[in-house]
């Protein structure tokens, strides 16, 4: 079997001032050709593909094209999209003939002049391979499913959990792809758009209404003839022309069954819509007070408004300012993206006592720079660390500033490591010594689970805030719940 493999993945926040260019992909992993096979073993969806492939009896000839992972950020520049598309398509043409194409995409990427990056990529791939070659796609379940995606792909399989398990999604997609190639499955697809957006507060699939919706999908998959049921609660900061929640159902040559289940899943999501807006967020001042008063252990302060994993800049000072104001008496770990502050700390050198205006540069709408006086106690001049199941992660230049009980890590760039213990341990800190840690995410707390004794979702403003009604929506379809009143909505094809 000749299988072409590629990954082009980025999650776009339409409300951030950032833009995403090739450097964003280079920092998180931009590989071509055989380097993909070398680097992606056990990493991400492609790693899951390789695991399933190792169990196949028929020899496989890999045709690796491009692996470009850009994390989450602003709108992708037109030049970057053109470059990645050209490398993908040129490589695919050179690889022909192929028996299948396996693509790892995100599903919520937008570029300058192109709302639907994944639809654009899939259209280009389909034009090369023709109508009869299977195209299997694994998506983040925060994808925004569009007409072009469904038209151009045979499989559109999303994550089953939040926090995500990209390797597991890769395995699931690969198993179905091989079943198609071996004639065991003839996929039929039905899908529904659901006119709703919801905040991030209930994105975890282990509890609340999201668990109820995702559990229904897993139950459906146990029914005869059902191949996959993928719910897609679109990430909530994507302002595009086909935005909104969706569900995609795959059955084995049974269109009527697929349509019924798609209707049932869409109706279920709609019935839960109000529950997704129930908030347990805590005001900033109260969140800090509760963290200080907590018993022993690590309290996670989730900076919901500045989620780097959702596309925010990572330089919000809202929580930092309050930690300073309350003069917290216990050790708090705080990350801030501020390249100028990093360079100032490096110039001052180890042991120096300095005063800096920190943060609030990219996000100068919801926060402003805050003056911090502290001691430079550690410096990192740029390291690349391999994270389990995530691959190479470039941390970049960083400085550790000690200001009272605050341990502020200044970062020169946004990095996946911003919400990972390695950010602190590589600078000589022990996580167990801290009483609280600020994480720039609203749902990926798993990396600190070893020390975690509590979690507080901070109601912080910012580019990824939960109050979606505060944004100026320009392109999303209307009416859209809860931006508009919608009466008696029913699923329809």
N, C-alpha and C positions, 0 to 999 in steps of 0.2 A: 504493500500500500504506500502511496506517495501522498503525504499529508503536509500541507502548507500551514505554518504556525506564525501567528503575529499577535502582538498586544499594543494597542494604542488607547491609553486610558488616562482621563483627567476629569475631575469633578469641578464644575464651574459655579462660582457664586456671582450672580449678575449684579449684586449690590456692593461689591468690594471695589475700591479704586485700583486694585492690582490688575496687571495683565500677565498672561502666561506666555513665555517665549521658550526657545529651545533650551535655555539654561535651566529652566525648571525641570525638564525631562532629564537633562544630563545629570543633575544633582541627585535624582532618585533612581536612575537606571535607564540609559539609552544604549541598547546593544543591537548589533546587526549580525546576521549570518550565524556561523557556528558558535559565536560567543553566547548566543541565546541558550544553546544546549548546555554549554559549560556552566553558565551562571544561574540558570533557572531550575536546576534540580532541587526539588523540595521548596520552591519559592512560588507563591501566588498560584493563579489558575493554571498557568503553563506547567508548573511543578506537579499539579494534580493530574494533568494530562499525561505527563511522563510516567507517573505512578501506574495509571491504568494501562498505558501502552505496554509496560513491562510484563503485563499478564496476558497479552495477546499471543496467540499461536502463530499468526502470520507475520512475517518480517515487515518492518515499517521503515520507509525511507523518509527521514525528516527533511523538510524544506523550510528552514527558519528564515524569516524575512526581516522583521523589525520588532524590537521590544522597547516601547516608549511609555514609561509610567510617570505622569506629572503630578500625582497627588491631587490636592484640591487647591484651587486658586481662582484667579480672575479669568476673564475672557481670553481665549487663545488667540494669538495674533494670526492674521491671515497668512503671513510668511511661514510661520511655524506649521500650521495645518497643511499648507501646500508642500512643504518639505517632507513631512511625515507621510503624506498621501503618496507623493512621488516615489519615495523609497519603498513603500509598501507595494505599490502597483508595478513598478519597474521590476522589483524582485519576484513578484507573483508571475508576471509575464515570462520571465526567464526560467521559472520553475515548471512551467507547463510541460506535460499534462499533469494534473493532480487528481486524486480520488476524493479529497475533501479539503476544506479550509476550516481551521480552528482559530477563532478570534477571541481574545480576551479584551473586552471593552468595558468602559464604565457605564455609559448610558445617559449621563447628565453633563455632557461636555458641549460647550457652545464656543464658537469662534467669531471673529469679526466677519460680518456678512454671512454667517452660517449658523443658524440656530441649532441645527441638528447635525452635530459632528459625526455621530455614529451612523446616522442614516446616510450621510455623505460618503463615509468610508465603505459601508456595506453596498451602496449603489455602485461604487467604483469597482469593488471586488466582484460583484455579480456580473458586471459588464465584461470582465475578463474571463471568468470561468464558465459563463453560460448558465442556463436554467437547470441543468441536470446534475450539477455537482453540489453535494451537501455543504452548506455553510452553517457551522455550529458556533454559537456565540454564548459566552458566559458573561453576565452582567452583574454589576453591583445592584442590590435590590432597591437602591435609591435612584435607579435609572428613570428617565422620562421616555416611555415607549412611544414611538411615532409610527405613522403609516409606512414610511420608507423602511424602517427597521423590520417590521413584520413582513412586508412584501419581499424583502431581499434576503432574509435569513430563514433557514429551516428550523433552527432551534434558537430560542431566546430564554436561557435559563439563568435565574437570579439567585443570589445568596439566600440561604435558609435562615440565617441568624444575624442578629446585631448584638454584640460585636460580630463582625464578619469572619467567616472562615473561607478565604479565597481558595485555598487548596482543595477543600471539600467541594466547593462549587465547580472547580476545574475537573475534579474526578467525576462528579455527576454528569456534567456536560460531555465529558469524554466517553463515559459508558454508553450514553444514548447515541452518540455519534458512531461508535463502533457497532452498536446494534443496527443502526441504519445501514452501514456499509456491509454488514453481514446478512442483510435482508430480514432481520428479526423484527424491525419496527418500520412502519411507514407513517411518519408523523403527520397528523392533522392539527391545525392551530386555530384557536379562537382567542379573541382578546377584546377587552372593553376598556374604554377610557372612563374615568370617574371624575366628575367636576368638583374636586376638592383638593385643598392643600391643608397641611396641619403642621404645627410646630414640632420641634425635635424632642419635646419632653417625653413622649411615649414611643420613641423609636426602638427601645430595647425589646427584643422578641421574647424575653423570658418572663414578662409580666404585663398586666393591663390589657387594653384593647388590642395592641399589636400582637400580643401572644395569642389572643383569641382568633384573630384573623389568620395568622400564620399556622396555628394549630389546625384550622379548617383546611388549609392547603395540604398539610401533611396527611390528614385523614382522607382527603380526596385521592391522594396518590396511592392509597392502599386499595382503592376500588378497581375492579377489573377493567382493563383497557386504558387506564390513565397512566401516562408516561411522566408528566411533570405538571405541577401547578405553581406558577411563580407570581407572587404578589409584588407589586412595585409601588411602595409609598414614596413617591418622588421626593428627592431632597428639596427642602422648602425655600431655597433662595435662587431658584432658576426661573428667570422671567423670559419665557420663550413662547412662540406662537402655538405650540401643541402641548403646553404644560399641563400637568395634572396627574393624579394617581392613575394606575392601570393594573390590570391583571392579564397574564398570558397563560393559556391552558394548552397542553400538548396531549393528544390521545393517539392511540394506535389505530389509524385508519377509521376513525369514528367521529365525523364532523359534528353530528347531532349531539353526541355526548360532550364534546368540547364546548359547544355553544351553551349547553345547559349549565355546565360547571362555571363557565365564565360569567354567566348571568348571576349565578348563586354567589360567587365570590365578590362581584361588584356590588350586589345588593347588601351583602354582609358589611363591607367597608362603609357603605353609605349609612347603614343603620347605626354604626359606631361613631359617626363623625363628631358628635358632640363630646363623647368621652375622650377623644384625642385632644381636645382643647382644655381639659381639666388640668390645672397647673399646681405643682407642688414647689415651685421656685420660691426662693427666699431672698428678700431684699439684701443688698450688699452689706450694709452695716450690721444687720441681724445675723447674716451668714458668718461674718468674721467673729462676732460675739459668741455664737454657738460653737464655732470651731475652737475658740480659746477655752470655753467652759467644758469641753468634752473630756471624757475619761481618756486614759492612756490609749495610745495607738495613733494611727495616721488618719486624719480627716482629709478627704478629697474635696476641694472647692472647685466645682465645675464652672468654668468661665464660659457660660453658654453664649454670650454675645461675641466672643472672640475665639471661636472654634477654628483652629488652623486646619483641622481635618474636614471642615466644612467650607474652607476657602477664605477665612478671615486673615487679616495681616499678622496677628500674633503680637501686636504692640499696644494693645489696650492697657491703660493704667488704672482702670476703674477699681479693681480689687487691690492692686498694689497701693494706691492712694489711701484706701481705707485701712489696710494693714499698718501703714505708717501712721495714720491719724490715731488709731487705737493703740499704737506702740505695743504691739502684741508681745507678751512675755515668754512665748515659746517659739521654737524654731519653725520657720515657715519657708518652704521652697517655692520660688517664684520665677517663671521664665518670661523674658521680654525680648522681642526681636527689635534690635536697634543697632544697626551696623556702625553708626557714628560713635555711639557710646562704647561699643567694643573696641574700636580703634583708639579712643581716648584712654581707656583702661590699659590697653597694651602699651601705649606710649608712656603712661605713668609708671608702669611696671609693677611687679609684685611688691607688696608691702606698702604701697602708696595709699595715702588717705586722700580721696578725691570727692568732689561734688559734681554731679552730672544731672542734666535734664534728660530723663529717660522716657522712651516710648512716646505714643501719641502723635506720631508723624504721619504714617500711612492712614491710620484711623484717627483723623483729626476732626471728625464729625461728632463722634460719641465720646471721645476722650482727648485729653491734652497731656503734653509732657509733664512729668512730675519730678521735682528736684529731690535727688537722693545723695546723701553723704555716706560714704562707706569706705572700706578697706579692700583693695584688690588682693584676694587671697589665692587665686588660681587663674591660669591662662591656658587656653587650648588654641593652637595655631592652625587647626584644620585637620580633622581625622575622618576616616571612613570606617564605619563599624558595620559588621554583618549582624543583622537582627534575625532571630529565628523566624523562619517562614516568610520573612519580608525582604531578605537579601541585603545588598549593600546600601548603607545609609550615610550620606555625607552630612556631618554635623556642621562643618565650617568653623570659622574663627569664633571663639567664645571667651567670656571672662566671667569669673565668679566674684561678685561684690558682696561683702559682709556689712550689713547695715543694721546694727542692733541684733535682733534675733532673726532678721530676714537674711536669707541666702538667695540673692538675686543672680540668676544666670542670664547674662546678656548674650544674645545670639546675633551673628551677622546676617543670618538668612533663616527663612522658614524651613523647617526640617521635620521629618516624621518623628525624630527623636525628641521633639519638644514635649511630648506626653509620655516619655519612656524613662524609666529609672536610670538608664545609661547616661542621660544628659547630666545627671548629678554625680553618679559614681565615677565617671571618667574625669571628673574634676576633684575627686578625692573625698566626696561626701558619703556618708552612710545614711541610707533612707530610714533605717530604724531609729536614728537620732531625731528625726523630724516629727513634729506634731501635726503639721498640715502641709499640703502641697496643692498649688494651683495648677489645674490642668486646662489646657486650651482645647477642650473638647466637651461635648455634651453627652457622650455615650461610650467612649472607648476608655474605660477605667481599668480594664483587665490587667494592664501591665503592673499596676500597683496593688493587685489583690493580695499578695503575700503579706503586706503590712496594713492593709486597709481595715479600719475599725468603724468608719462612717463615711457618708457621702452627703454633701449639701449642693444642690443645684442653685447656683447664684443667678438671680434675675438681673444679669448685666446687659446693658445696651450694647449694640455693636452690629457689625456686618452679618452676623449669624444669630441675631437675637430671635427669641421665640415669638415676640409680638410681630407677626407678619403683616398686620394691618398698618404698621408704621412705615412700611416701604411704599414707594411710588411704583406701582405695577403698570407697565406700559404695553407689554406684548402678550401676556398670558390670556388664554381664552376667557371670555365672559359670557354668561355669569359663571362665577367660581365661588364655591363655599369656602370660607365664610365672608369673602369680600362682598358677596351679593346674596340676596335672598333668593332661594331656589325652592319652589314648591313641587312636590310630587314627582321627584326625579325617579326614573326607572331605567335600568340598563337596556341598551339597544345596540344593534350592530352598526 
